[in-house]
Amino acid sequence: MRSDAGKSNLERRYRALLRVLPARYRAEREEEMVGIFLAGRGDDLDLEHGWPGWGEAGATLALAVRVRLGARRAAGTVLRVLALTGLLGQLVSSAQSWTVIARLGPAVDVQGWWYDVAALVAFAALVAGRRALGRVAAAVSGVVSLAPVVWAVVSGAPAWLALAWHAPALVTAVVAVAAFHREAPAPSRVWWAVAPVAVAAGVASVVFTPWLSTGTLLAAWLIAAVVAAAFRPWSARTPVPAT
């Protein structure tokens, strides 16, 4: 354990910030990073009362996400599969909505259209390796899903019910934004084969029912999960270009 004797308050705060990084990474880089942070901040008043800047804190947190959810980290692999599986389920839900509209006529549902388009763009962009676009679309999907929860709180409706219904989309959005950082590996192309099957399952689940029900939605999610498990897209290897 390092002693805090002789360290300024600012240095202690920088070291506390760096604890978001994995211990092995800190053991190799902490002294170097603290030295860089403290460069140019030698004023006694700053050393006593200063705090890490917002930019430094944000960069450190982003670095922690990239390191903890890196290409060779099991946590990163699991979360990326979780994000794509969640988006796959949203494609099933979107296919159900489109099928109902096609059968019963157009419906004015601004939130639904925003949600469907954002989920579709997020899935396609992430599988295609367009991480920035995919993360933005996933974030939009999360914001759209959060709106009914906020409205329930404001209007006095049961917020827990809205949160429970939209929780999968909210979790998917957060995980997608975190796991598909700029150093994340490209997903397997097998996801392109899974997506049409999931959409077909969503359409088929509504063909025999003239409305969207919780039962058909859960059944479609189950079908999508079974298809994903059968294809095992997380175990497929992406060819590495020869150098």
Beta strands, then each sheet from edge to edge (+ up, - down):
end
